[in-house]
Structures are given as structure tokens and as C-alpha cells.
Amino acid sequence: PEPTKGHMSSGRQQGGGAKKQQGEQLNIDEKLQAVVLADAYERCFTPVTFEFPKALFPVVNVPLLDYTIEFLASAGVQEIFLFFSKHADAIHKYLDESNWGNLVVPLQSMARIATMGDAMRDIYGRNIIANDFVLVRGDVVSNMKLDNAIQLHKERRHADKSNVLTIVMQQEYASHVRPRDNAVIALSQHGQAVCFDTSDDTSLRIRAPLLEEHKTLTVRDDLCYTGIAICSPVVPSLFQDNFDYQNLMPDCVRGLIDSEIMGYRVFTHLVPAGQYAARVSDLFAYNNVSTDIINRWTFPLVPDANLKGTAYSLSRPLIYKEKSATVSRSATLGRGTVIGKNTAVGLNSKIERSVIGNGCTIGNNVTIEGSYLWDGVEVKDGATIRNSLVCSKASIKERAFLDDGCVISFNVIVGADCRLEPRTKVTNAPAADHASLCESFDGDFSAIYLGSTGKGVMWADDSKYDYVAPAAAATATEEEVEAEESEGSESEGESGEESSSSSGDAAEVPPDFYAEVADLVATVLHAQAGQQAGIDNFAVQMSSLKLVHDRTVTECAAAVLQAILEDVLDAVPTSPSEAVLSTVAAQTLVKYQKLLRPLIDNQVELIVSLVDCCQLYPRLRVVFQNLLWVLFQQADLVEEEAVWAWVGKHPAEHDEYVRICGQFLKWLKEAEEEDDESEED
């Protein structure tokens, strides 16, 4: 539920004419500003942040700051103040080479900025904020439509100047690691945060007067802070007046909620269903957000949208490859893999659930699982990398082994036959800086054997969340694993030792198979007469395609379902309402259920195929619950047992879809209980 929605919509309807005109004039005259805090105030990415700013870390081969600025630009922000105090040369170089033009104003601080609170006090001293503004951490990835949250905040401010802060919260994903900003929070029916706690026991003490003041309070412990807030101009001054405020969450928020003297109020805005917002706050989050981008939760911010002049193509199962990349015929690319431009993958190498940067060289017989390699990384023959991060220009020599959670910083060399223990961090930070870094980050450098040709020193600290998590896809069901194995060598190139940019898409189900299925489905869907004959003929032709292309019945059903839903999307406007999209999809699925029925030998797999379609076409996500209901109730293509089987054994990447169809599942459960009661009677 979105607590602010009902309250503010009624406020707009009841507002007087003069009041409304004044609010509209305010919106027209004000320049919408944003402040982006680019520095990393945590130690989660050490030792990499010794040499490079976190805001420029490549996330699925795109600088993190690109996602943040793109999000703000799409929200209509007209001026972005980019605040930073470290790695100034890298930030200025990025801005010089970017296409952001006059949108971004760099604010470099020469002061020692150790916390977000220090940054806010510095910004207050510059006197650059005149109106309500958006405050964003420089590690935010979001496709959220922020304009609604901004409008609601301004309406609250117009009604009462004490409504100074709106924090944007996201319901926690079950597949994500529990964020450190998670809190137990009590919300009024209008979305006001009236009680707040960050203790580990997920309990909350609510004062009696609050229960008298508010008729309804909702206590949530499943919300996490997205790094996005909408602030009044008074917020920076609050940090100036309260030096114990080191961050917005929890310090400032708790201070405003608990203080009866200041009299300020904090509201929340929940990210709507079907939209996405998350911080890359640590290495676990880096893995989670990267996986979400690959799984297309962030659409249109996905690799094959090619928003930054790239040339990615998408093939099944969720493999993205740049046009200029070369993959040898005997190499295997698994699900959730990204291959950057000018990267070469050698013979018999296997890459899965990983992102390979631009200009990388992957040798023969290499294994890379659940890892992230940045630009220019060299991996020699026989090396193995598991659930690790390897930064630009690093070299992993022959038969080296990086175990879970290793972090290899820039220009490090891991020598031949060297095996690194889990969670080993290696850096090339200059020896002259070691003493100051140890003091600033409470860690320690020590020698480490990296082989005869190795180069680097080990960094050790006690920071939490400091290693890449095993990918969520690793928890896939046995049925999914068997299905993927049965697809054969999806990642093999065409002819020759290596496949060029035009021949690197052999990983997917042959494109001519789906193209022929789509054409066949379109012929039936758009037939003017003789529909029954067309359906009968469809079954014959589909059987022929299955034999010619050596496809399973499940794959045929998936292709037909995708073709039907594609036709639905073509039949509705570019941005249809949920009601319109649901109606057209339901009518089409019910009308042409006979196309699917003979192909369904596993109803759970049909639901999985529906999820795949929603991942491929994000516009369908908001109507996923309705589509599942149609397959169950109207088309009678899946039974209740199949729905519960999917819920019980779904992979982690389906968590969001289970949540989306919560109302349908509740209805199923209640109907089952009613049937049980009837039988007892």
C-alpha cells in the first residue's frame, strides 16, 4: 500500500481556486534542483575506493553516476549539484566526457568530508538551495516516476511549512540482503512517519499520545531507504544546527520525529509496484542491483536499450553481448551474463551469472561464476573466478583461483597457480599512503603471496557486507536447472574458432524458430475468417516446427505465449492504463487458449514462461496478477496446485512476482478454506 496516495489525492480535489492557482504558480516559477552526494561515506568498498570513486563504479558496464543522473533528468530536474570531496580528477574527467552539458554543476569541497552530515553542512554554507530539492546518494539506480512524489511533497509543504521532508522507501525484496538502513517505522494513514527505530530486534515503542492523535497506525519493518529524499530548504540547516546528525537515515529522520521542540514532520513515499529504486551501498547490493538490471527490473535502464551508445543485443536466457565482442564456438555463456565491447572469450571457457567489462581478454578453459570483471581485465588459461570482483587492468594468470568474495583492485597481478582464500582483498595502493589509509579506514595492509609474478598487498578490515553474494539464480529449482541443461550449448558461436560480432548470438534458442512461431501465431490472431480452421492448421504446423527445430513442448508453449502477449502489446497504446492492458490481454488469452492448451505438459513451467515474458516486456509486470488469474480462472490453463507449486519452489528472482499477485493468492487460500468448511458441513 502507498500511504500518501489517498490523502493527497483528496487534498487536490478539495483545494480552493486561489490556493490551487498559487500552488500552480509555485510549480511553474521554481527551478527543480537536486543534490547528488557522490562521495562514499562507508568503508564497504575498500580498498577499491582508495583509488577510484564509488559513484563511477561500472554497474553492468555503465558508470553508476549515469544511472543516478538519468533518473533525475527523467524526473524533470533542471539543475543537479554534484557534491564531492575525493577523487576530483576522476569526477571532472567523467563530467568532461559525459553528455550532461549544463545540467550538472560540480561542487568540489576542499574540506575534510567524512560523513553525509559534513556534506550537508558544507552545502548549507554555500547558500545555493532556494526551493524544495531532491537529495540523492550518488549510488542510486531507479526507474521510478519521481514527479508524483515531488508533487505530493509540495502540496504538503504548501498546506503546512512544517512538513519538511519526504523519504522514498522501497518494500524490501526477499532476494536482497537486509539493508543496514532498514527500520521499524510507524506510519499514519496519510504516510507521516510518527515513530521510528533501527534496533535489531524489529520492535517499536509507540508513545500513548500518538495512539490518541492518530486513529490508524501501520507498523512496517519491510521498508528500506532508497537513498532518495525530497527536502525543503530548511533541511541543510538542520544538519548545521545538530552536529550529531551524521546522515539522513537514521540520525536526521529520528531527530525530526522524536523532537517535540522543532515541530517538523517527516512523510514517506513508497515506490509504486512495477517501479524500482535501490542503492549500491555495498558489495552485496552491487551484486543484487546488477542482477536486477540484468533481469530487467530497471527497464528502460537495461543493457540492450543502448542508452549510452553501446551495441548490446539480448538473447535467451538473459545473455547480453556487445556487437564487437567475440566468443569462441566452444565457449559457454550461461544465464544472466553480460559481455562488453571488444572482449574476447577463448576456447572451452564457461561464464555464467557474470558481467565482463569492455576490452577484456578471457583465455581458454576459464571458469567465471557470479563475478564482475571491469574493463581491460586479463584472465589467462585455466583460471577460475567465483563470486568475486576484479577491477580494471588487473591480471589473473594461468590456473589462478579466486574463491568466493575476493576483491582484486586496479592493476593487481595474481600469479600463476595462486589460490586466494575467500574474502581476500588485494590492492596496489601506493606504500606511501598506507599509514594514512590505515588510520582513516581502520584497517591494515599486509604482505600476501601472489605467485612468482604477482603484484599487490592484502587489505584487511572489519567492514560488513564486504563481499559479493552468490547470485540469486543459484537457488533455482531443480526443474529450472534441468530445463537449462536441456537447452544445450546456448552460448556456442557459429563457425570457426571464434565468432565475430555478427555471429555471437548462438547462445539463444535459434531466432528463426521464434520468428516462425510468431508469424504462425499472428496468422491465426489476425485471420478474418475461418478461425477454427486456422487453429486446427496451427496445431499441425506447430508440431512440424517442433520437430524441425528440435524444441521441447515446454519451449513451444513459451514461444506461443510470448507471441500472443507481444501481439497484445502491439494492439494497445504505448502507455496503456492497467485496465486497458488487462482487458485486451484477457480477451486475447481466452479467445486463443486453444493455441496453448495442446502444448502444456507442465503448468508450473507455463507460469515461469509468463514471468519470463513480464521480464522481457516490463509493461506487462503491472498486470501479472491479472494475467495469472486469467490463465487460472478464465482460460483454465493452470490449476490451483500448479500455482501453489510455483509459489513454493519459485527462484529468488520471482519473489517480486509472488508479491505482486498477493491478492490473487489470498483469494485462492480463502476459497480453499471455504471449500473445506463446506465439506465439513
N, C-alpha and C positions, 0 to 999 in steps of 0.2 A: 504493500500500500504506500501511496505517496501522501504524507500527512498534510502538505501545504496545498494540495490541489483544490479541494473543496472550499477551503477558507478563502483563498484569493480569488477564485472564480466568482464567488458570490460578492466579494468586495468590488469587483469591476462592474458587476451588473447594477449594484445599488448606489454607486458613486454619483454625486450630483454633477450637473453640467459644468459649472465653473471649476469645480475640483478636478474633474476629468480633463478639462482644457488645460489647466495649469500643469497637470502631470504630463500631458502630451507635449506641452511646450518644453518641459524639463527634458524629456527624452530627445527632443529634436536638437536643443541647444548644446547639450552636454556631449563632449567627446568621450567615447568609451575607452578607458585606459586599462592596461593590465600591467602587473609587475611579475616578472618571472625571476625566481631565485635560482641561479644556475650553479651555485656552489654546493658541494656535498658536505653537510654538517655532521654526517655519521661516519663511522670507520668501516662500514660494511664492505667497501670495495678496495680497501688497502690490500696489497701495495700498488694496485693499478693506478689509483688516483694520485700517487706520488708523482706520476709522470704525465697524466692526461686528465682533463676534466670529465667528470661523470656525465655531464649534460651532453657531451659529444660522443659518448659510447655508441657504437653501432648496435642497433636493435633490429634484427633481421636485415642487416646491411644498410640501414638508414640511420643517420645521426639522431640520437634521442631528442635533441632540441627541435629537430624538424617536425616530429610528431606534436610537440607541445605548441609550437608556433602555428602550425597548420590548424590545430584545434581552435586556438584563439582567433585566428584570421577568419575561420569559417563561422565563428560566433559574432562577427562584425566588430571586433576590437579594432580601433583606429590607431592606437599608439601603444606599443609594448616597450616597457622599460626592462632591459635585461641587466640584472644586477649580478656582479661577480667581483671577486677579490683575488682569485687564484687562476693560474694558467691563462693569463691575459693574452699572451701571444697566440695561443691556440684559438681562443674565443674570437679575437679580432680577425684572424685568418679565416675562420668559418664564416663570419659575417661578410667579409670582403668577397668571398667566393659564393655566397648564397644569393638567392633571388628575392630576398625580403625587402630590398630597397629601403624606403624611408619608414617602413612600418616599425622597425626595431631600433630603439635608441639605446646604445650601450651605456651602462653606468658602472664604471670601474671604481672600486674603492681601494684606496691605498692603506686603509686602516686594517688592523688585525680583526678579521671577522671569523669568530669561532662557532657561532650559533645563528639560528634564524632570528633570534631576538636581537642580536647585534646588527644584523642586516636591516631589520625593520627600524631600529634606532637611527642607523645611517640614512635610510630613505626619508625618515621624518625630518632629519636635519637639512635635507636638500630642498624641502618645500616644493615638491613637484606634483603632489597629489591634490587636486582641487575638488574632485567629484567622487562618487562611488566608483570603485575599481575592482578588477578581478585579480586576486592573488593566487599565483600558481607556482608550485615547485617545478624546477626545470627537468623533472623526470616523469612527467605525466603523459600517458598515452590515452587518448579518448576520442570517440566519435559522437560524444554527447551533444545534443542540441542545447546549448547553454542559454540561448536568448530567453527561454521561458523562465529559467531560474533568475536571470537578471531582472526581468520584468517584475516578477513576484517580489524580489528584494526591494526594488524601487517603490513599488506600491506600499509595502510595509513601512518603508522609511518615510514616504510621503504622509502616511497616516500617523506615524509616531517616530520622532527622531531618535528615540532610544533603541530602536531596532537596528543595531549597528552591524550585525554580522550574520551571514548565511553560509554555512559549511555544507559542501556537497558530499553526500555519503553514498556508498555503494553496498548493496547487500553482499555479504561475503560469499565467494564461490567456495563450494565444498572442496574443490580440487586444489585450491590455493592454500599455501601455508598461512596460518593465522597471523595477520599483520600485527606489528607492535603498536599501531595506532588504534587497534580495536578497543572498544569501550562498551561499558554498560550505560545506557542512556535512556532517560525517561522523556517522552515526547507528549506534548499536549495534542489535542485533536487538530490544532492548526499548525503543528510542526515545530512549536517552540521547544527548545531543549531546556527543561526545568531542573534536571538532576543528572549528574554525570560522574562517572568513576572509571578508573583504569586499573583497578586492582585485579589480581589474577584469579580471584575466587568467583568472578562474574556475579557478585552480589551488589545490591544497591540500597543505600539507606535513604528513604524519602521522608522529608520532614512533614509533620501533620498539616501545617498550614497550606502546603502545596496541594494536598488532597482536598482541602476545603475550597481552594481557589480554582482548581481545575476539575471539572466533572469527570473527565476521562483522561487517563494517562496510559500510554503504551510503553512498556519497557522492552527495549531491544538490546540484545547482545550479539547480533549478527551483522552489524554495520561497521564498515571500516572507512576511514577518511581517505578521500581520493587525491588529496593534495590540491584541491580546488576550493577556493572560498571567494565570496563576494563581500566586499568590505565597504564601510562608509569611510570618509576621510579621517574620522576620529581614531580608527584602529591603530595606525602607526604611533600616534601619541600615547596610546595605552602602553605600548612597549617602552616608550621613553619614560613614562611615569612609574613603571613597575619593572625594575631591573631584574626581578626574579623570573620574569617571563622569558624563557629561552626558546620557546617555539609556540606555534599557534595551537597545536594539539599535543598534549592536553593543557599546557600551562595557561594560555590566554583564555581558552574556552572555559576551563574550570573556574578561573578567576572571575570572569564575567557572570557566570551562572551563580556562583556562590556569594558574590558581593551584593549586599543589600544597599550599600552606600552609593555605588556608581549608578545603579538602576538601569544598566544596559541589558538588552535581551539578545539571545542567540537563537537563530532558527536553523533548521536543517532542510535540505532539499535532496530527495532520493533520486539517483539516476534511474530514469524510466526503464521498464523492461524492454529488451531489444537494443538498448544502447549500452555503451561500455566506457568505463573510466577506471584507471588503476595507476599506481606509482611503481616505478622501477626502483624500489627503495633498498634492495639488497640483492644478492645473487640468486636467492630463491625466487624473488619477484622477477628478476631478469629472465629466469627460465620460464616462469608462469606467463608473463606478458608476451614473450617471444612465441610461446606455444599458442597463446590466444590469437596472435596476429596470423600465424600460420593456419590456424583453424578458422580464420575469417570472422572472428567475433568483432573485429575492429573495422569492418567494412565501412567506407571505401578505403581505409588505410591498410591495404593488403599489398603484397609484393607485385602481383600481376596487374594492379591498377596503374603501375608505372608512372606515379605522380612526379617522380624526381628524375625523369629522363632515362630510367632503366628500361630493360627489354626482357622482363620475365614472362615466361609462359607457364601456365598451370596444367599439370597432368595428374592423372589418378595414380596413387592415392595421396593427394595433397603434396605433390612434388613440384617445386618451383625451380626453374632453371633459366639462367640468363642466356640470351641468344648466342653470345660469344663463348660460352663455356663448352668444354669438350669432355665427354665421358666415354671411357673405353667400352667396347662391346661386352666385355666380361665383367664389368663393374656392376654393382647392385645398389640402387638407391631405394631406401625404404620409406615408409610413410612419414610425412612431416619433415621433409628435407628441403633445404634451400641451397642452391649452388650459384655463387656470384659470378660476375663477368670475368672473362679471361682466366678462369680457373680450369685446371686440368686434373682429371681423376684417372689414375692408372689402372692396369690390369688386375682383375680379381679383387679389387677393393670393395669394401662394403660400408656404406654410410646410411645411417637411419636416425631419425629424430634429431637432426643436427642442422646448424646453419654454417655454411662455409662462405667466407668472405670473398672479396674480389682479388684476382691475381694470385690465388693460392696454388700450390703445386702438391698434389696428393700422389704419392708413389704407388707401387704395386703391392698387392696383398695387405693393404692398410685397413684397419677396422676403426671406425669412428661412430660412437653411440652417444646420443644425448648430450652433445658437446657444441661449443661455439668457437669457431676459428675466425679471427678478424683478418683484415686484408694482408696479403703478402706472406702468409704463413707457409712454411715448407714442412711437409711430413714425408719422411723417407720410407723406403720399402719395409714392410713388415711391422710398422709401428702400430700401437693400439692406444686410443684415447677414449676414455669413458667418463661421461658426466663431468666434463672439465671445461675451463675457459682458457683459450690460448690467444694472447694479444698479438697485434700486428708485428710482422717481421721476426717472429720467433721461429726457431727451427727445432723440429723433433726428429732426431736421427734414427738410423736403422734399428728396428726391433725395440725401440724405447717403449715404455709402458707407463701411461698416466692413469692412475686409479681414480676412483670417484672423488670429485671435489677439488681437484688440483687447479691452481690458478698460476698460469705462466705469463708473466708480464712481458713488456716490449723487449725485443732483441735478445731474449734469453735463448740459450742453446742447451737442449737436453741431449746428451751424447748417446752414442750407440749402446744398446743393451742396458741402458739405465732404467731402473724401475723406481718410480716415485710412489711413496705411500699415500693413502687417501688424505685429502685436505692439505696437501703440501703447497705452499705459496713461494714462488721464486721470482725475484726481481733483479734488474740491473741498475737500480738506483745508485747514483754516484756515492762512493765511500765517504766523500766529504760531507754529504748530507745525512749520514746515518745517525749521528748523535742527536741532531735537531729533530729528526723524524721519530726517533725512539721516544723523545720527551713529549712531542706533540701528540703522538698516536698511541702511546703506552704499549709499545711492542718492542721487539728485539730482532736484530739481524744475527745470523749465524752462518757458518760455512756449511756447504752441502756438497756431496759428491754427485756430479752430473755427468760422469764419464770422462774419458781422456780428453775429449774435445768440448766438454761442457763449459758453460759460462753463465754465472749468476750466483746470487746468495739467497738464503732462505729468510723469509719474514714470518714471524710468529706473533700473534696477539690473541686476546680472548674475546674477540668480537663474535656476536651471534649471527646466524644466518649467513655465514661466510663461505658457503659452498653451493655449487649448482645442484639442485634437487634432481633425482631421477625423474624423467619425464612422465607425465600423467599417462601417456599411451602405454607405459609399461604395465599398467594394471588392466589392460584389455582382456576381455573374456577369451576363454579357450576357443570359442566358436569364431571370434574375430581373427585370432592368430591363424587358425586353420584355413579360414577364408582367404587371408592374405597370402599364406604359403601356397594355396592352390592357384593363385593368380600367376605363379611362375616368376620369371625374372623380369619384373615390370620395368626395371631400370636399364635393361640392356640397350645399347645403341644399335644402329643398323649394321652396315657392312664395314669391314676393315678393323684395324687395331683400335682406332679412335673414331668417335663420331663427332662431326663438326657441329656448328651451331644449328644447322638445318636438320640434323639427324639425331638430336639428343632427346627426343620425346618418345623413345621406345619403351619408357617405363610404364606408360598408361595402357589401359585397355585400348586396342587398336582404334584410332579415331574413326576409321571407316565403318566399324561396327556400330558405334553410337550414331553416326551420321545416317546410316541406313535405317536404324531403328527410329530415329527422329522423323525421317522422311515418311516412313511407313505409318507412324502414329499420326502425323499431320494429314496424310491422305485420308485416314478414317475420320479424324476430327472435323475435317472441312469438307467432307463429302456432302453434296447437295441432295443426293437421292440414293436409295438402295443401301442404307446404313447397315442393315443386318447382313447383307451380302458382303459389305466391306469388312465387317467384324469377322465373319467366317473366313474370308480370304486372308485377313490379318493373321489368324492363328496358323494357317498353313505357311505363310511367308515368314512368320516369326520362327517357326520350327526350322525352316530352311536356314535362316540367319544363324540360329544357334549352332547348327551342325557345321556350317561353313567356317564360322569364326571360333569354333570350339569353346563356346561360352557355357557356363552353368545356368540352370534355371533361375537361380537367385540373381545372377548378373543380368539376365534378360529382364526380370521383373524390375530391377533397379533402373535399368535404362529406359523402360517404358514409363515408369513413374516419373523419372526426371523429364522425359519428353512431354508428358501431359502437363506437368507443372510449369515447364518453360512456355508452353502454349498459353497457359493461364496468364502468366506474366506479360506475354505479348498482347493479350486481349484487354488488359486494364491500363489505366494511365500510368505514367512514370512514378507518381507518388500517390497511389490509391489510398483511400481510407481503409481501415481494418475491416469494416463492414463490407465494403465493395469487394475487396480481395477475398474475404472469406466466402461470400456468396458465389462469386464466379468459380472459385476453386471447388466448392462443394457441389455445385451443379455439374461441373465437368467430370469430377471423380465419380459421382453417382451415375451419370449418363453413360460413361465409358468404363465402368467397373469390369465389364466382360473382357476387356483387353488384358487386365491384370490377373483376373481370377485363375486362369489355367496355369499361370506362371508362379503361383505362390505355393512353395513347398515348405517354407519356414516363415511363419508370420512375424516372428521376432526380427528376422532379417529385413522384412518389409518396413518395420518401424525404424530400424537402423538406416535403411535407404532413405526414408523420409527425413531423418535427421541430417544425412549427408546432403540432401537437396537444400535444406534450410541453411546449411553451412556454405554451400556453393552460391546460393541466392539469398542474401541476408534479408531481403524484403519479405521472405516467407516466414521469418522467425516469429514475428508478432502474431501470426495466425497458426503457429504449430499446434497449439492445443485444439483449435477448431478442425484442423486437418486430421489430427489423430481421432477426434470424435467422429468425423465423417467416415473414416475408414472402419471404425468400430460400429457405429450406430446406423448410418445410412447406407453405406456401400457394403457392409457386412463382410469386410475382407480380413479383419483381425478380430480375435475373440478376447474375452477378458483375461484368460490365462496367459495369452501372449503379452498383453500389456504389462501384467504384473511380473512376468518373466523378464521383460526388458528392464523394468524398474529395479528388480532385484539384482540383476547382473550387468547393468549398464556400465560402460567405461567412464572414467572420470570426466572425460571431455563432454559427456552427455548430461552432466549434473545440471547445467543451466536449463536444458530442455525438460528435465524432470521437474524442476522448479516452475517452469512456465506452465506446465499442464497440471499444476497442483489442484486447481478447481475441478478438473475432469477426474483426477484420481480420487478426490474426496467424494465426488458424486458416485463413482464406481463402488467405493467402500461402503457408503451409506446404502446404496441399492442392494449390495450383497447382505448387509445386516438386516435390511427389511425382509429379504427373501428368507433368511434364516428364521426370523421371528414368525413369518407366515407359516413355514413348515412346522414350527413348534406348536402353533395354534391348531 
